[in-house]
Amino acid sequence: MFQRQAISYAQLCKEGIGDREIFNLSASLKLFPTPFKGIYYVPSNEEKRGSFIDKPLSVVTKATELFLGTDNFYFSCATAEEFLGINWRPKEELHIVNE
């Protein structure tokens, strides 16, 4: 249905999808809201069948690229330590650094 895995609200509107339909797509797990307002993640077929997101950090990476309009960013040490299991007290926050 969607050609990209990370898609913006504006792109959905361009395709003729309204607010109610976006809500229904989210309710049916065909779209997941990301930490960034107006940016959605489209799960792959494997993720849809398994009801899980296989690589959550890649979802955030794609959403961040779409939000910033660039891939010139990195995750800070705190986020990297949490992802790698070095930090045992996750803060449930993402720290993204860019220019």
N, C-alpha and C positions, 0 to 999 in steps of 0.2 A: 504494500500500500504506500509506504513512504520510502523515498530513495536514500535518505540519510539516517544515521542512527541518532544524531542530535539535531533537533529541529526547533526553530523559533516560533513563537505565537504568530508573528507577522507572516512567516512562510505558510503556516497552517491556514491563515485567513486568505492568502493568495490562492491556495488550492480550493477555496470555497467551503472551508470547514468553519462552522460557527462555534460560539461558546458552549452551547448545549451539547453539540457533537463532541467537542474536546472533552467535556466533562464525562460523557458516556464512554469515550475511548479510554480515559483514565480509569473509570470504574471497571471496565472490562480488561484492564491490565495491558492495553495495547500502547499506552503512553504512560510514562512516569514523569512527574515533575522533578526537576533538578533543584539544587540549592539556589539557582538563579531564577528570579521571577521571569516568566515568559519564555523559558527554554525547557523543552521536553526531551526525553530520551525514548527512543523506539527500541524495545527489546528485540533481540534476534529470535528466530523461530525456536532455537534450542531453549532460550530463556523463557519464552512464552509457554512451552510445553512443561518446563520444570518449575515455573512460578518463582524464579529467582533470577538475580542478576549475577552472571558468571564472574565478571571482573569489575567490581564497583569503582575502583580507582580509574579505570579507563573511561567509565561513564562520566565521572567528574572531569577528567582531562578533556574529553570531547566537548562537554558543556562549557568548560572554561574557555576553550579555544573559540567557540561560537560567541560567548559573552564578550570576550576581549577583542575578538576579531584578529587574533594573532596566536601563534604558538610560541611566542617569546616570553615564557614564564616558567617558573618552577615551584615545586612544593617545598616549603621550608623544612628545617630539621625536625621540628616537632611533629609535623604530619608524616614525614618519612619514617621517623622512629616508631610512630604508632603503627604505620602500615607494615613495617618489617618486624613488629613484635618486640622491639627493643624497649619501648616505653610500656610499662604494665598498667599505667593509669591513663587510658585514653580520655581525651578532653571532648571528643565528639565535635571538634572544630577543624576546619581546613584552613591552612595558612598558605596562601598563594602569593608569590612575589613576582612582580613584573615592573617594567619601567614606568 
